[in-house]
């Protein structure tokens, strides 16, 4: 192991940075980098691609976390070693509630821990919860920009196809029953990383927030409601970067 670099992120261990923006997909790093100043790629190892730049005069790191809780947890663990104290996930999800239309934003206040990573961090009774200040600023930015958004609970899972093809799984009875429970409880959407990030953030004293872009809503499709898949991430990206900018400006003054 090279002690001069973080083992997975491959970033110099002596870099000091307080703020991070965390897409899942390495391909979204460039899209985010367009909205920060002086972006420079400093590492790309496995699913972890990192670009360093500035926002409002403060260093900000954009690092992709890959798919799912294990890699997201690794990314945040190693970012904490650089001094990151505030991070915003920007990602995608599928809608669950009928009012979540593709293209909407979801700004989660908490996440159902239907995954395995957080079981190695916290008792099952502990809620995966966002930082209130970061969440409030994300909602303020979305409101100011006129974006349709929802706040509330989301679900984080480990199996994409367990959601989309539950009937093909030997544990279909459990997957389908829990999905119906999430619907009845008003859970807004489903994705794969947020519960891990919220929980690791709590353990490592990192303020975490999240903004998700709803790609589709399978429940609307089942009811033959208008539901055209939407892959335009601009609103989520602008909300995430805008919130980080406001947080920096508020805390530097």
Residue pairs with C-beta under 8 A, 6 or more apart in sequence:
1 7
3 13
4 12
4 13
4 14
5 11
5 12
5 13
6 12
6 13
6 78
6 81
6 82
7 78
8 45
8 46
8 48
8 74
8 75
8 78
9 43
9 45
9 48
9 50
9 63
9 75
9 78
9 79
10 43
10 44
10 45
10 48
10 50
11 42
11 43
11 50
11 61
11 78
11 82
12 42
13 81
13 82
15 42
15 52
15 82
16 59
16 82
16 83
17 52
17 59
17 60
17 61
17 82
17 83
17 84
18 58
18 59
18 83
18 84
18 85
18 86
19 55
19 58
19 59
19 60
19 61
19 84
19 85
19 86
19 87
19 244
19 247
19 248
20 60
20 61
20 62
20 63
20 79
20 84
20 86
20 87
20 88
21 32
21 60
21 61
21 62
21 63
21 87
21 88
21 90
21 240
21 241
21 244
22 62
22 63
22 64
22 65
22 72
22 75
22 76
22 87
22 88
22 89
22 90
22 197
23 29
23 32
23 62
23 64
23 65
23 89
23 90
23 91
24 64
24 65
24 66
24 67
24 72
24 89
24 91
24 92
24 192
24 193
25 64
26 44
26 47
26 48
26 49
26 64
26 66
28 64
28 90
28 233
28 237
29 41
29 49
29 50
29 51
29 62
29 63
29 64
30 51
31 233
31 237
32 51
32 62
32 90
32 237
32 240
32 241
33 39
33 51
33 53
33 62
35 237
35 238
35 241
36 51
36 53
36 54
36 55
36 60
36 62
36 241
37 53
37 54
37 55
38 53
38 54
39 51
39 52
39 53
39 62
40 51
40 52
40 53
41 49
41 50
41 51
42 50
42 51
42 52
43 49
43 50
44 50
46 66
46 71
47 64
47 65
47 66
47 67
47 71
48 63
48 64
48 65
48 66
48 71
48 75
49 63
49 64
50 61
50 62
50 63
50 64
51 61
51 62
51 63
52 59
52 60
52 61
52 62
53 59
53 60
53 62
54 60
55 241
55 244
55 245
55 248
56 245
56 248
56 249
56 252
57 248
57 252
58 248
58 252
60 244
60 248
61 79
61 82
61 84
63 75
63 79
64 75
65 71
65 72
65 75
65 76
65 89
65 193
65 197
66 72
66 75
67 192
67 193
68 115
68 117
68 158
68 192
68 193
68 196
69 115
69 116
69 117
69 118
69 156
69 158
69 192
69 193
69 195
69 196
70 117
70 196
72 89
72 117
72 193
72 196
72 197
72 200
73 117
73 121
73 196
73 197
73 200
76 84
76 87
76 196
76 197
76 200
76 201
76 204
76 206
77 200
77 204
79 87
79 206
80 204
80 205
80 206
84 206
85 205
85 206
85 207
86 131
86 134
86 206
86 207
86 244
86 247
87 197
87 201
87 206
87 207
87 208
87 209
88 134
88 138
88 208
88 209
88 210
88 211
88 240
88 243
88 244
89 193
89 194
89 197
89 208
89 209
89 210
89 211
89 212
89 240
90 210
90 211
90 212
90 213
90 233
90 236
90 237
90 239
90 240
91 191
91 193
91 194
91 210
91 212
91 213
91 236
92 191
92 212
92 213
92 214
92 215
92 233
92 236
93 106
93 154
93 189
93 190
93 191
93 212
93 213
93 214
93 215
94 163
94 189
94 190
94 191
94 214
94 215
94 216
94 217
94 218
95 101
95 102
95 104
95 106
95 188
95 189
95 214
95 216
95 217
95 218
95 219
95 220
96 155
96 179
96 182
96 183
96 187
96 188
96 189
96 190
96 217
96 219
97 150
97 183
97 186
97 187
97 188
97 189
97 219
98 217
98 219
98 220
98 223
98 225
99 150
100 106
100 150
100 188
100 189
100 214
100 217
101 148
101 214
101 217
101 220
101 226
101 227
102 214
102 215
102 216
102 217
102 227
102 228
102 229
102 230
103 148
103 213
103 214
103 230
103 232
103 235
104 148
104 149
104 150
104 213
104 214
105 142
105 147
105 148
105 149
105 150
105 211
105 212
105 213
105 214
105 235
105 236
105 239
106 149
106 150
106 151
106 152
106 154
106 188
106 189
106 211
106 212
106 214
107 135
107 138
107 139
107 142
107 149
107 150
107 151
107 209
107 210
107 211
107 212
107 239
108 130
108 135
108 151
108 152
108 153
108 154
108 188
108 194
108 210
108 212
109 129
109 130
109 135
109 151
109 152
109 153
110 127
110 128
110 129
110 130
110 153
110 154
110 198
111 128
111 153
111 154
111 155
111 156
111 194
111 195
111 198
112 128
112 153
112 154
112 155
112 156
112 182
112 187
112 195
113 119
113 124
113 127
113 128
113 156
113 195
113 199
114 155
114 156
114 157
114 158
114 178
114 195
115 156
115 157
115 158
115 192
115 195
115 196
116 158
117 195
117 196
117 199
118 126
118 128
118 195
118 196
118 199
118 200
121 199
121 200
121 203
122 199
122 202
122 203
126 199
126 202
128 156
128 194
128 195
128 196
128 198
128 199
128 202
129 198
129 202
130 198
130 208
130 209
130 210
131 201
131 207
131 208
131 209
133 207
133 247
134 207
134 208
134 209
134 243
134 247
135 151
135 209
137 209
137 243
137 246
137 247
138 209
138 210
138 211
138 239
138 240
138 243
139 149
139 151
140 243
140 246
141 238
141 239
141 242
141 243
141 246
142 149
142 211
142 235
142 239
143 149
145 235
145 238
145 239
145 242
147 235
147 239
149 239
150 188
152 186
152 187
152 188
153 185
153 186
153 187
153 188
154 187
154 188
154 189
154 190
154 191
154 194
154 212
155 182
155 187
155 189
155 190
155 191
156 190
156 191
156 192
156 193
156 194
156 195
156 196
157 163
157 190
157 191
157 192
158 192
159 169
160 192
161 168
161 169
162 169
162 175
163 175
163 179
163 190
164 218
166 172
166 175
166 176
166 179
167 176
169 175
182 190
183 219
189 212
189 214
191 212
194 210
194 212
197 208
197 210
198 208
198 210
200 206
201 207
201 208
202 208
209 243
211 236
211 239
211 240
211 243
212 236
213 230
213 232
213 233
213 235
213 236
214 230
215 229
215 230
215 231
216 227
216 229
216 230
217 227
220 226
220 227
221 227
